[in-house]
Amino acid sequence: MSYKAEYIWIDGTEPTAKLRSKTKILADGAEPPVWGFDGSSTGQAVGHASDLVLKPVSSYPDPIRGGAHRLVLCEVFTTDDRPHASNTRALLRPLAERYAAQEPVFGIEQEYTFFDGARPLGFPEGGFPAPQGGYYCGVGADEIFGREIVERHLDNCLAAGLGISGINAEVMPGQWEFQVGPLAPLEVSDQLWVARWLLYRTAEEHGVSATLDPKPAKGDWNGAGAHTNFSTRAMREGYDAIVAACEALGKGDKPAEHIRRYGAGVEARLTGAHETAPWNEYSYGVSDRGASVRIPWQVEVDKKGYIEDRRPNANVDPYVVTRLLVETCCAELEALDLV
């Protein structure tokens, strides 16, 4: 007997990487081995030296195929056993290990938009729907589009054993959100990538595409983000660490460094309108969705908890955003002896 292992990896497409996958047939009970692929077809190699290596890093039940079949997430390596330049997970690994004692935890809110051909799902041909207002967490066929796909995606994520913690309709027709976490940096990033793959694959079966474009509809419509909730043990135990983390994110060139890596097209989304802060200004505040970083009101009441970085785009690389937050905040908390 045998099972199907769907090898999933992140390619070299710029400025926003894509997911790729292919199937390997393995004997029952066999662990997914190292495999290879043609990097010249994924923007990761040239034709005269095209072989690249897939190294499995995590495995999940395959809810699409069912049975004993598996989804296998991989890192990309060169043939001389070095992490490929596109392998951002390899950069996160040492930081996650270095600051593991601080117990950093993330919850990422992944917004996305369904498209029917060239227009967002729910947009009429040659025109626009009613303005924003009733779509967010709405109900009814006049305001909600794609719920069947969303529910199936949720079921698929749960069947795969992913730490998905919720879903909701967003402020534009055809726009939705799912949340992954709370989980450690590597786990939340791995599972968000697999949840994205399941989103595309689930929507594919309904003849609909899903996009992480940060501004899928121009004009007076909200963009799509990946709001990233973050805490360490010290932040979950006291308010001084909360304030210190917010201050660290605004120091020196840190705001510019983060914005540069928070997803292509961030300037189109972070305009200061539609519940965003301007991309070139840093701010934080309690219960303020117009700030770069929000401290939830309950956190201020309890004097402990987490912060929400509202700047990352929907198309951000989760390995990058978690690495930046760990590197910036954990280093500052360590320096201040708030660990």
C-alpha positions in Angstrom: 0.0 0.0 0.0 1.1 3.6 -0.5 0.1 7.2 0.3 0.3 10.6 -1.5 2.6 13.2 0.0 2.0 16.7 -1.3 5.3 18.6 -1.0 4.7 22.3 -0.5 7.3 25.0 -0.8 7.7 28.8 -1.2 9.1 29.9 -4.5 11.3 32.8 -5.7 8.7 35.0 -7.3 9.3 38.7 -6.7 8.2 40.9 -5.1 5.8 38.4 -3.5 6.6 34.7 -3.3 4.1 32.1 -4.4 3.3 28.6 -3.1 4.2 25.6 -5.2 3.5 21.9 -4.7 3.8 18.5 -6.3 3.0 14.9 -5.3 5.2 12.0 -4.3 4.0 8.5 -3.8 5.4 6.8 -0.7 5.0 3.4 0.9 2.7 3.3 3.9 4.7 4.2 7.1 7.6 5.8 5.1 8.7 9.2 6.3 8.8 11.9 3.5 12.4 11.9 2.3 14.4 14.8 0.9 13.3 15.5 -2.7 14.1 17.9 -5.6 12.6 20.2 -8.2 13.4 22.4 -11.1 14.3 25.8 -9.7 14.6 27.4 -13.1 10.8 27.1 -13.4 10.1 28.8 -10.0 12.4 31.8 -10.1 15.0 30.1 -7.9 17.7 28.9 -10.2 19.1 29.2 -13.8 18.6 26.6 -16.4 22.2 25.3 -16.5 22.2 24.6 -12.8 18.5 24.1 -12.0 18.3 21.4 -9.4 17.2 22.5 -5.9 16.4 20.4 -2.8 13.2 20.1 -0.8 13.7 19.3 2.9 10.5 18.4 4.8 10.1 20.4 8.0 6.5 19.7 9.0 3.7 17.4 8.0 -0.1 17.5 8.3 -3.0 15.2 7.4 -4.2 16.1 3.8 -7.9 17.1 4.2 -8.4 17.3 0.4 -7.4 13.7 -0.4 -8.2 12.3 3.0 -7.2 8.9 4.3 -3.5 8.5 5.1 -2.4 11.2 2.6 -0.2 14.0 3.9 0.7 17.7 3.3 4.5 18.1 3.6 5.9 21.6 4.1 9.5 22.0 3.0 12.5 24.3 3.1 14.4 24.9 -0.1 18.2 24.2 -0.1 20.9 24.2 -2.7 22.5 21.0 -3.8 25.5 21.8 -1.6 23.2 21.8 1.4 22.9 25.6 2.0 19.6 27.3 2.6 18.5 28.9 -0.7 18.3 32.7 -0.8 14.5 32.5 -0.9 14.4 30.3 2.3 13.3 32.9 4.9 12.5 30.1 7.3 16.2 29.4 7.7 16.7 33.0 9.0 13.9 32.6 11.6 15.2 29.4 13.0 18.2 30.7 15.0 16.3 33.7 16.3 13.4 31.5 17.5 16.0 29.3 19.3 17.9 32.3 20.7 14.9 33.9 22.3 12.9 30.7 23.1 13.3 31.3 26.8 11.1 34.4 26.5 8.3 32.3 25.1 7.3 34.5 22.1 3.8 33.7 20.9 2.0 35.0 17.8 -1.5 35.1 16.4 -1.8 36.2 12.8 -5.0 37.6 11.2 -4.9 36.6 7.5 -7.2 38.8 5.4 -7.8 37.8 1.8 -10.1 38.5 -1.1 -12.0 36.2 -3.4 -12.0 37.0 -7.1 -14.4 35.8 -9.8 -12.4 36.4 -12.9 -11.1 40.0 -12.9 -13.3 41.4 -10.2 -13.8 40.8 -6.5 -16.5 38.2 -5.7 -19.7 40.2 -5.1 -18.8 43.1 -7.4 -21.3 43.4 -10.3 -20.0 43.4 -13.8 -19.2 47.0 -15.0 -19.9 48.6 -11.6 -19.6 48.7 -7.9 -21.6 47.3 -5.0 -23.0 49.4 -2.2 -20.4 51.2 -0.1 -18.7 49.6 2.9 -20.8 49.3 6.0 -22.8 46.1 6.2 -20.3 43.6 4.9 -18.1 43.2 8.0 -19.3 40.2 9.9 -22.4 40.4 7.9 -25.1 37.9 7.1 -27.3 37.5 4.0 -26.8 36.9 0.3 -27.0 40.6 -0.5 -23.8 41.3 1.6 -21.9 38.0 2.0 -20.1 36.3 -0.9 -18.1 33.1 -0.8 -19.2 31.7 2.6 -19.4 28.1 1.3 -15.7 28.3 0.4 -14.8 29.9 3.7 -16.6 27.2 5.7 -15.0 24.4 3.7 -11.5 26.0 4.1 -12.1 26.2 7.9 -13.1 22.5 7.9 -10.0 21.7 5.9 -7.7 23.6 8.2 -9.1 21.9 11.3 -8.9 18.5 9.6 -5.2 19.2 8.9 -4.6 19.9 12.6 -3.8 23.5 12.1 -4.1 26.0 15.0 -6.8 28.1 13.3 -8.7 30.1 15.8 -11.5 31.8 13.9 -12.9 33.3 10.7 -15.0 36.4 9.8 -16.3 38.3 6.9 -14.3 41.6 6.3 -15.3 45.1 5.3 -15.4 44.7 1.5 -17.5 42.2 -0.5 -15.7 39.0 -1.1 -13.1 39.8 1.6 -12.6 37.5 4.5 -10.2 36.7 7.3 -8.9 33.7 9.2 -6.7 33.7 12.3 -3.9 31.3 13.1 -2.4 31.0 16.6 -1.5 31.6 19.3 1.6 29.6 18.5 5.4 29.9 18.6 7.2 31.7 15.7 8.1 28.7 13.6 4.8 26.9 14.2 2.6 29.9 13.4 4.5 30.7 10.2 4.5 27.1 9.0 0.8 26.7 9.7 -0.1 30.1 8.0 1.7 29.0 4.8 -0.2 25.7 4.9 -3.5 27.4 5.6 -2.8 29.7 2.6 -2.1 26.6 0.4 -5.4 25.1 1.6 -7.2 28.4 0.9 -6.0 28.4 -2.8 -6.7 24.7 -3.2 -10.2 24.9 -1.7 -11.2 28.0 -3.7 -9.8 26.2 -6.8 -12.5 23.5 -6.5 -15.2 26.2 -6.6 -13.8 28.0 -9.7 -12.8 31.0 -7.6 -9.3 32.5 -6.9 -8.1 34.0 -3.7 -5.6 36.8 -3.5 -3.5 38.4 -0.8 -3.2 41.6 -2.7 -3.0 44.4 -0.1 -5.2 46.7 -2.1 -7.4 44.5 -4.3 -9.9 47.2 -5.2 -8.8 50.8 -5.7 -10.7 53.7 -4.3 -12.7 53.9 -1.1 -12.3 50.3 0.0 -10.3 48.8 2.8 -7.1 47.0 1.9 -6.1 43.5 3.2 -3.6 43.0 6.0 -2.1 40.4 8.2 -2.4 42.0 11.6 0.1 40.3 13.8 -0.6 39.8 17.5 2.6 39.3 19.6 3.6 38.7 23.2 6.4 37.3 25.3 6.0 35.7 28.8 7.0 39.1 30.3 4.3 40.9 28.3 1.7 38.3 29.4 2.7 39.0 33.0 3.2 42.8 33.1 2.5 46.1 31.4 6.0 47.5 31.5 7.1 44.9 28.9 4.1 45.9 26.8 5.1 49.5 26.7 8.8 48.6 26.2 7.9 46.4 23.1 5.9 49.3 21.6 8.7 51.7 22.2 11.3 49.3 20.7 9.3 49.1 17.5 9.5 52.9 17.1 13.2 53.4 17.8 15.6 54.7 15.2 15.3 53.0 11.9 13.2 50.2 13.2 9.9 51.5 11.7 11.5 51.8 8.2 13.2 48.4 8.5 9.9 46.7 9.4 7.8 48.5 6.7 10.2 47.6 4.0 9.7 43.9 4.8 6.0 43.9 5.6 4.8 43.1 2.1 4.9 44.6 -1.4 2.5 47.4 -1.9 2.4 48.5 1.7 2.3 52.2 0.7 -1.0 51.6 -1.2 -2.6 50.2 1.9 -1.1 52.2 4.8 -2.5 55.6 3.8 -3.8 56.8 7.1 -7.4 56.0 6.0 -9.4 52.8 6.3 -8.2 51.9 9.8 -4.5 52.3 9.0 -1.6 54.5 10.1 0.5 56.2 7.4 3.2 53.9 6.2 5.9 56.5 6.9 4.8 57.4 10.5 5.0 55.2 13.6 2.6 55.4 16.5 1.0 53.2 19.1 -2.0 53.6 21.3 -4.7 51.9 23.3 -7.7 50.6 21.3 -6.5 52.7 18.3 -7.0 51.0 15.0 -5.5 54.1 13.3 -2.2 53.4 15.0 0.7 51.4 13.7 0.6 49.2 16.8 -2.5 48.8 18.9 -2.7 47.9 22.6 -6.1 46.2 23.1 -8.2 48.0 25.7 -8.4 44.8 27.8 -4.6 44.7 27.9 -4.5 48.1 29.5 -7.2 47.2 32.0 -5.4 43.9 32.9 -2.0 45.6 32.7 -0.7 42.5 30.8 -1.3 40.7 27.5 -0.2 41.4 23.9 0.2 44.0 21.2 -1.2 44.0 17.7 1.2 45.2 14.9 -1.4 46.4 12.3 1.2 47.2 9.6 1.9 43.9 7.9 0.2 43.4 4.5 -1.9 40.3 3.7 1.0 39.2 1.4 3.7 39.4 4.1 6.0 36.5 4.6 5.1 35.2 8.1 8.7 34.0 8.6 9.9 37.5 8.1 7.3 39.3 10.2 7.8 37.0 13.2 11.5 37.2 12.9 11.5 41.0 12.9 9.2 41.2 15.9 11.2 38.6 17.9 14.5 40.3 17.0 13.3 43.8 17.8 11.2 43.3 20.9 12.9 40.3 22.5 16.3 42.0 22.2 14.9 45.2 23.8 13.2 43.3 26.7 16.4 41.4 27.3 18.4 44.6 27.4 15.9 46.1 29.9 16.0 42.9 32.0 12.2 42.5 31.3 12.4 38.8 30.6 
